[in-house]
Amino acid sequence: MEFLKKHYEKVLLGLVVLGMTVAVGALLFIIPQKREKLKELSDAKQNPRVKPLAPLDTSVEEAALQTAQTPVRLDYTTRHNLFNPVLWQKTADGRLVKIATGNEVGINAMEILAIKPLYLRLTYSSPSESGYQIAVEREAATRDSQRHTSTIVSKESNRSELLDLQEVVGPPDKPTELVLVLKDSGEIIHLGVEKPYQEAQDYMADLRYPLENKVWRNQRTNSQPLVVAGAQYKIVAITESNVVFSAQSNNKKTTKTFNPATEPTR
């Protein structure tokens, strides 16, 4: 204690010097940190981080530009009625039909009620002295006399204009099958003694034109012309699914498709 009383000023001075030394040493670390922080603040002020802009929505402008590039076409013919009044036509039963597309009248308004196949049927009758007799039914033949005939086929003296006999299966006097060839197409036919042969060669159609209440039954290819809305049409082809008409005035072809699910039955 006596030492402290005699030298307390020196002790205080030493503590002050020590504290100043520590403070000076601390400044060596504090000053760079402060300087770095100030630099960061300065950089943040001088070069701030800018948030990128959202993509610009130009869909409205692009749609307007696309519209401007598309030329406007005004229809004053088919669907415009200012200069082209709608035509109405009275049917045979007194109804009025609006002619909007042109398909309501004329051949385009023709209805197909039914399409029926025309068969070639061959039936074995019996052997004969000169060959084998076969009953022939040709529903597609032009004349009625040609639709039901009979013919005799033989390898030796064939008198048939329709068939050639190629082979006899079984005993000659009691064959089980005749192998025949159609002369016009070269098609091979296996005609059983108890199994007639049948093949659709053409078709005929039942037609109706509702505006004039006309019905044509059993119409064949190249039959008499049909008068529809004052014009004449010939049937130039019939398949199991459509009928092809040809205008007599300009040979223009019109195909009508048969849809049994939607066509009316009359």
SEVEXVEX-939273 format. One record per residue (C-alpha): residue in three letters; x negated, y, z. Coordinates in nm, 2 decimals. Each point is the difference from the previous one (the first is absolute). Layout:
BEGIN
r = Ala | east = X | north = Y | up = Z
...
***
This chain:
BEGIN
r = Met | east = 0.00 | north = 0.00 | up = 0.00
r = Glu | east = -0.29 | north = 0.23 | up = 0.08
r = Phe | east = -0.12 | north = -0.05 | up = -0.36
r = Leu | east = 0.33 | north = 0.10 | up = -0.15
r = Lys | east = 0.01 | north = 0.31 | up = 0.21
r = Lys | east = -0.34 | north = 0.10 | up = -0.11
r = His | east = 0.04 | north = -0.09 | up = -0.37
r = Tyr | east = 0.37 | north = 0.01 | up = -0.07
r = Glu | east = -0.05 | north = 0.28 | up = -0.26
r = Lys | east = -0.24 | north = -0.23 | up = -0.19
r = Val | east = 0.24 | north = -0.29 | up = 0.02
r = Leu | east = 0.29 | north = 0.22 | up = -0.14
r = Leu | east = -0.23 | north = 0.13 | up = -0.27
r = Gly | east = -0.10 | north = -0.35 | up = -0.09
r = Leu | east = 0.37 | north = -0.11 | up = -0.02
r = Val | east = 0.08 | north = 0.30 | up = -0.21
r = Val | east = -0.29 | north = -0.08 | up = -0.24
r = Leu | east = 0.10 | north = -0.37 | up = -0.01
r = Gly | east = 0.36 | north = 0.10 | up = -0.08
r = Met | east = -0.12 | north = 0.24 | up = -0.27
r = Thr | east = -0.22 | north = -0.27 | up = -0.15
r = Val | east = 0.29 | north = -0.25 | up = -0.01
r = Ala | east = 0.22 | north = 0.27 | up = -0.16
r = Val | east = -0.27 | north = 0.08 | up = -0.26
r = Gly | east = -0.03 | north = -0.37 | up = -0.07
r = Ala | east = 0.37 | north = -0.04 | up = -0.03
r = Leu | east = 0.01 | north = 0.28 | up = -0.25
r = Leu | east = -0.21 | north = -0.21 | up = -0.23
r = Phe | east = 0.29 | north = -0.24 | up = -0.04
r = Ile | east = 0.30 | north = 0.24 | up = 0.04
r = Ile | east = -0.12 | north = 0.25 | up = -0.27
r = Pro | east = -0.02 | north = -0.26 | up = -0.29
r = Gln | east = 0.33 | north = -0.14 | up = 0.10
r = Lys | east = 0.16 | north = 0.34 | up = 0.00
r = Arg | east = -0.17 | north = 0.09 | up = -0.32
r = Glu | east = 0.13 | north = -0.32 | up = -0.17
r = Lys | east = 0.35 | north = 0.07 | up = 0.13
r = Leu | east = -0.01 | north = 0.35 | up = -0.13
r = Lys | east = -0.12 | north = -0.12 | up = -0.34
r = Glu | east = 0.29 | north = -0.25 | up = -0.01
r = Leu | east = 0.25 | north = 0.28 | up = 0.09
r = Ser | east = -0.16 | north = 0.22 | up = -0.27
r = Asp | east = 0.02 | north = -0.27 | up = -0.26
r = Ala | east = 0.36 | north = -0.07 | up = 0.09
r = Lys | east = 0.09 | north = 0.36 | up = -0.05
r = Gln | east = -0.20 | north = 0.05 | up = -0.32
r = Asn | east = 0.09 | north = -0.34 | up = -0.15
r = Pro | east = 0.34 | north = -0.10 | up = 0.14
r = Arg | east = 0.14 | north = -0.34 | up = -0.09
r = Val | east = 0.29 | north = 0.05 | up = -0.25
r = Lys | east = 0.28 | north = -0.26 | up = -0.01
r = Pro | east = 0.05 | north = -0.12 | up = -0.36
r = Leu | east = 0.32 | north = 0.11 | up = -0.16
r = Ala | east = 0.28 | north = -0.26 | up = -0.06
r = Pro | east = 0.04 | north = -0.11 | up = -0.37
r = Leu | east = 0.22 | north = 0.25 | up = -0.18
r = Asp | east = 0.34 | north = -0.14 | up = -0.10
r = Thr | east = 0.06 | north = 0.09 | up = -0.36
r = Ser | east = 0.27 | north = -0.26 | up = -0.08
r = Val | east = 0.27 | north = 0.27 | up = -0.06
r = Glu | east = -0.23 | north = 0.19 | up = -0.24
r = Glu | east = -0.10 | north = -0.32 | up = -0.18
r = Ala | east = 0.36 | north = -0.10 | up = -0.04
r = Ala | east = 0.09 | north = 0.34 | up = -0.14
r = Leu | east = -0.30 | north = -0.02 | up = -0.24
r = Gln | east = 0.11 | north = -0.34 | up = -0.11
r = Thr | east = 0.35 | north = 0.12 | up = -0.06
r = Ala | east = -0.13 | north = 0.30 | up = -0.20
r = Gln | east = -0.20 | north = -0.23 | up = -0.22
r = Thr | east = 0.30 | north = -0.22 | up = -0.08
r = Pro | east = 0.21 | north = 0.16 | up = -0.28
r = Val | east = 0.37 | north = 0.03 | up = 0.05
r = Arg | east = 0.21 | north = -0.18 | up = -0.26
r = Leu | east = 0.36 | north = 0.09 | up = -0.03
r = Asp | east = 0.24 | north = -0.26 | up = -0.13
r = Tyr | east = 0.28 | north = 0.16 | up = -0.19
r = Thr | east = 0.09 | north = -0.32 | up = -0.19
r = Thr | east = 0.06 | north = -0.33 | up = 0.19
r = Arg | east = 0.10 | north = 0.10 | up = 0.36
r = His | east = 0.08 | north = 0.37 | up = -0.05
r = Asn | east = 0.36 | north = 0.07 | up = -0.07
r = Leu | east = 0.00 | north = 0.37 | up = -0.06
r = Phe | east = -0.05 | north = -0.04 | up = -0.38
r = Asn | east = 0.09 | north = -0.37 | up = 0.00
r = Pro | east = 0.34 | north = -0.07 | up = 0.16
r = Val | east = 0.05 | north = -0.35 | up = 0.13
r = Leu | east = 0.20 | north = -0.22 | up = -0.24
r = Trp | east = 0.29 | north = -0.20 | up = 0.13
r = Gln | east = 0.15 | north = -0.29 | up = -0.19
r = Lys | east = 0.33 | north = -0.17 | up = 0.05
r = Thr | east = 0.00 | north = -0.38 | up = 0.02
r = Ala | east = 0.26 | north = -0.23 | up = -0.15
r = Asp | east = 0.17 | north = -0.02 | up = 0.34
r = Gly | east = 0.01 | north = 0.37 | up = 0.04
r = Arg | east = -0.29 | north = 0.05 | up = 0.23
r = Leu | east = -0.24 | north = 0.29 | up = -0.05
r = Val | east = -0.37 | north = -0.09 | up = -0.01
r = Lys | east = -0.27 | north = 0.26 | up = 0.05
r = Ile | east = -0.27 | north = -0.02 | up = -0.26
r = Ala | east = -0.31 | north = 0.11 | up = 0.21
r = Thr | east = -0.28 | north = -0.20 | up = -0.16
r = Gly | east = 0.14 | north = -0.12 | up = -0.33
r = Asn | east = -0.01 | north = -0.36 | up = 0.11
r = Glu | east = 0.36 | north = 0.00 | up = 0.11
r = Val | east = 0.12 | north = -0.03 | up = -0.37
r = Gly | east = -0.12 | north = -0.18 | up = -0.30
r = Ile | east = -0.20 | north = -0.32 | up = -0.01
r = Asn | east = -0.17 | north = 0.08 | up = 0.33
r = Ala | east = 0.34 | north = -0.04 | up = 0.17
r = Met | east = 0.04 | north = -0.35 | up = -0.14
r = Glu | east = 0.06 | north = -0.26 | up = 0.27
r = Ile | east = -0.12 | north = -0.36 | up = -0.03
r = Leu | east = 0.27 | north = -0.23 | up = 0.16
r = Ala | east = -0.18 | north = -0.33 | up = -0.06
r = Ile | east = -0.28 | north = -0.16 | up = -0.19
r = Lys | east = 0.05 | north = -0.37 | up = -0.10
r = Pro | east = -0.25 | north = -0.24 | up = -0.15
r = Leu | east = 0.05 | north = -0.16 | up = -0.34
r = Tyr | east = -0.13 | north = -0.35 | up = 0.02
r = Leu | east = -0.14 | north = -0.25 | up = -0.24
r = Arg | east = 0.13 | north = -0.34 | up = 0.11
r = Leu | east = -0.11 | north = -0.34 | up = -0.14
r = Thr | east = 0.18 | north = -0.32 | up = 0.09
r = Tyr | east = -0.10 | north = -0.35 | up = -0.11
r = Ser | east = 0.30 | north = -0.16 | up = -0.17
r = Ser | east = -0.11 | north = -0.34 | up = -0.13
r = Pro | east = -0.24 | north = -0.18 | up = -0.24
r = Ser | east = 0.10 | north = -0.02 | up = -0.36
r = Glu | east = -0.12 | north = -0.19 | up = -0.30
r = Ser | east = -0.22 | north = 0.29 | up = -0.11
r = Gly | east = -0.11 | north = 0.13 | up = 0.34
r = Tyr | east = 0.14 | north = 0.14 | up = 0.32
r = Gln | east = 0.30 | north = 0.22 | up = 0.01
r = Ile | east = -0.02 | north = 0.31 | up = 0.22
r = Ala | east = 0.29 | north = 0.25 | up = 0.08
r = Val | east = -0.12 | north = 0.35 | up = -0.03
r = Glu | east = 0.16 | north = 0.30 | up = 0.16
r = Arg | east = -0.15 | north = 0.34 | up = -0.09
r = Glu | east = 0.19 | north = 0.27 | up = 0.18
r = Ala | east = -0.23 | north = 0.27 | up = -0.14
r = Ala | east = 0.07 | north = -0.09 | up = -0.37
r = Thr | east = 0.15 | north = 0.28 | up = -0.21
r = Arg | east = 0.29 | north = -0.19 | up = -0.15
r = Asp | east = 0.25 | north = -0.22 | up = 0.19
r = Ser | east = -0.06 | north = -0.29 | up = -0.24
r = Gln | east = -0.37 | north = -0.01 | up = 0.11
r = Arg | east = 0.07 | north = -0.02 | up = 0.37
r = His | east = 0.13 | north = -0.36 | up = 0.03
r = Thr | east = -0.17 | north = -0.24 | up = -0.24
r = Ser | east = -0.18 | north = -0.34 | up = 0.00
r = Thr | east = -0.32 | north = -0.11 | up = -0.16
r = Ile | east = -0.19 | north = -0.32 | up = -0.06
r = Val | east = -0.37 | north = -0.02 | up = 0.08
r = Ser | east = -0.24 | north = -0.27 | up = -0.13
r = Lys | east = -0.37 | north = -0.04 | up = -0.05
r = Glu | east = 0.05 | north = -0.15 | up = -0.35
r = Ser | east = 0.28 | north = 0.22 | up = -0.15
r = Asn | east = 0.07 | north = 0.30 | up = 0.22
r = Arg | east = 0.30 | north = 0.20 | up = -0.12
r = Ser | east = 0.01 | north = 0.25 | up = 0.29
r = Glu | east = -0.08 | north = 0.36 | up = -0.07
r = Leu | east = -0.03 | north = 0.07 | up = 0.37
r = Leu | east = -0.21 | north = -0.29 | up = 0.14
r = Asp | east = -0.28 | north = -0.24 | up = -0.08
r = Leu | east = -0.02 | north = -0.33 | up = 0.18
r = Gln | east = -0.35 | north = -0.05 | up = 0.14
r = Glu | east = 0.04 | north = -0.31 | up = 0.22
r = Val | east = 0.25 | north = -0.26 | up = 0.12
r = Val | east = -0.04 | north = -0.11 | up = 0.36
r = Gly | east = 0.13 | north = -0.35 | up = 0.07
r = Pro | east = 0.15 | north = -0.26 | up = -0.25
r = Pro | east = 0.09 | north = 0.15 | up = -0.34
r = Asp | east = 0.36 | north = -0.12 | up = 0.03
r = Lys | east = 0.04 | north = 0.11 | up = 0.36
r = Pro | east = -0.24 | north = 0.29 | up = 0.06
r = Thr | east = -0.02 | north = 0.16 | up = 0.35
r = Glu | east = -0.14 | north = 0.33 | up = -0.14
r = Leu | east = -0.06 | north = 0.18 | up = -0.33
r = Val | east = -0.30 | north = 0.24 | up = -0.03
r = Leu | east = 0.11 | north = 0.27 | up = -0.24
r = Val | east = -0.16 | north = 0.32 | up = -0.15
r = Leu | east = 0.20 | north = 0.32 | up = -0.07
r = Lys | east = -0.10 | north = 0.10 | up = -0.35
r = Asp | east = 0.04 | north = 0.37 | up = 0.05
r = Ser | east = -0.21 | north = 0.03 | up = 0.31
r = Gly | east = -0.21 | north = -0.32 | up = 0.02
r = Glu | east = 0.13 | north = -0.07 | up = 0.35
r = Ile | east = -0.01 | north = -0.36 | up = 0.12
r = Ile | east = 0.33 | north = -0.13 | up = 0.15
r = His | east = 0.04 | north = -0.32 | up = 0.20
r = Leu | east = 0.37 | north = -0.10 | up = -0.06
r = Gly | east = 0.12 | north = -0.27 | up = 0.24
r = Val | east = 0.27 | north = -0.24 | up = -0.11
r = Glu | east = 0.20 | north = 0.09 | up = 0.31
r = Lys | east = -0.15 | north = 0.34 | up = 0.06
r = Pro | east = 0.10 | north = 0.27 | up = -0.26
r = Tyr | east = -0.24 | north = 0.28 | up = -0.07
r = Gln | east = 0.09 | north = 0.37 | up = 0.06
r = Glu | east = -0.19 | north = 0.32 | up = -0.06
r = Ala | east = 0.11 | north = 0.37 | up = -0.01
r = Gln | east = -0.08 | north = 0.13 | up = -0.34
r = Asp | east = 0.18 | north = 0.34 | up = 0.02
r = Tyr | east = 0.25 | north = 0.19 | up = 0.21
r = Met | east = 0.33 | north = 0.18 | up = -0.05
r = Ala | east = 0.14 | north = 0.28 | up = 0.21
r = Asp | east = 0.33 | north = 0.14 | up = 0.13
r = Leu | east = -0.01 | north = 0.39 | up = -0.03
r = Arg | east = 0.22 | north = 0.28 | up = 0.12
r = Tyr | east = 0.01 | north = 0.37 | up = -0.08
r = Pro | east = 0.21 | north = 0.14 | up = 0.29
r = Leu | east = 0.06 | north = 0.36 | up = -0.14
r = Glu | east = 0.21 | north = -0.15 | up = -0.29
r = Asn | east = 0.10 | north = -0.31 | up = 0.19
r = Lys | east = -0.15 | north = -0.23 | up = -0.27
r = Val | east = -0.11 | north = -0.35 | up = 0.07
r = Trp | east = -0.19 | north = -0.23 | up = -0.23
r = Arg | east = -0.03 | north = -0.37 | up = 0.08
r = Asn | east = -0.26 | north = -0.25 | up = -0.12
r = Gln | east = -0.21 | north = 0.25 | up = -0.19
r = Arg | east = -0.30 | north = -0.16 | up = -0.18
r = Thr | east = -0.31 | north = 0.14 | up = -0.16
r = Asn | east = 0.07 | north = 0.17 | up = -0.33
r = Ser | east = 0.38 | north = -0.02 | up = 0.05
r = Gln | east = 0.24 | north = 0.26 | up = -0.13
r = Pro | east = -0.10 | north = 0.36 | up = 0.09
r = Leu | east = 0.16 | north = 0.14 | up = 0.32
r = Val | east = 0.16 | north = 0.35 | up = -0.02
r = Val | east = -0.10 | north = 0.19 | up = 0.32
r = Ala | east = 0.09 | north = 0.37 | up = 0.04
r = Gly | east = 0.05 | north = 0.03 | up = -0.38
r = Ala | east = -0.34 | north = -0.16 | up = -0.08
r = Gln | east = -0.08 | north = -0.35 | up = -0.13
r = Tyr | east = -0.25 | north = -0.23 | up = 0.17
r = Lys | east = -0.12 | north = -0.35 | up = -0.08
r = Ile | east = -0.13 | north = -0.25 | up = 0.25
r = Val | east = -0.35 | north = -0.09 | up = -0.11
r = Ala | east = -0.12 | north = -0.21 | up = 0.30
r = Ile | east = 0.15 | north = -0.17 | up = 0.30
r = Thr | east = -0.20 | north = -0.16 | up = 0.28
r = Glu | east = 0.10 | north = -0.14 | up = 0.33
r = Ser | east = -0.05 | north = 0.34 | up = 0.16
r = Asn | east = 0.07 | north = 0.27 | up = -0.26
r = Val | east = 0.17 | north = 0.10 | up = -0.32
r = Val | east = -0.17 | north = 0.21 | up = -0.27
r = Phe | east = 0.22 | north = 0.23 | up = -0.22
r = Ser | east = -0.10 | north = 0.18 | up = -0.32
r = Ala | east = 0.18 | north = 0.31 | up = -0.12
r = Gln | east = 0.12 | north = -0.03 | up = -0.36
r = Ser | east = -0.07 | north = 0.36 | up = -0.07
r = Asn | east = -0.37 | north = 0.02 | up = 0.09
r = Asn | east = -0.11 | north = -0.35 | up = 0.12
r = Lys | east = -0.07 | north = 0.13 | up = 0.35
r = Lys | east = -0.03 | north = -0.29 | up = 0.24
r = Thr | east = 0.17 | north = 0.00 | up = 0.34
r = Thr | east = -0.06 | north = -0.27 | up = 0.26
r = Lys | east = 0.26 | north = -0.07 | up = 0.27
r = Thr | east = -0.10 | north = -0.22 | up = 0.29
r = Phe | east = 0.25 | north = -0.25 | up = 0.15
r = Asn | east = 0.02 | north = 0.01 | up = 0.38
r = Pro | east = 0.27 | north = -0.24 | up = 0.11
r = Ala | east = -0.01 | north = 0.14 | up = 0.36
r = Thr | east = 0.12 | north = 0.35 | up = -0.11
r = Glu | east = 0.18 | north = -0.06 | up = -0.33
r = Pro | east = 0.38 | north = 0.00 | up = 0.03
r = Thr | east = 0.19 | north = -0.31 | up = -0.09
r = Arg | east = 0.30 | north = 0.05 | up = -0.23
***
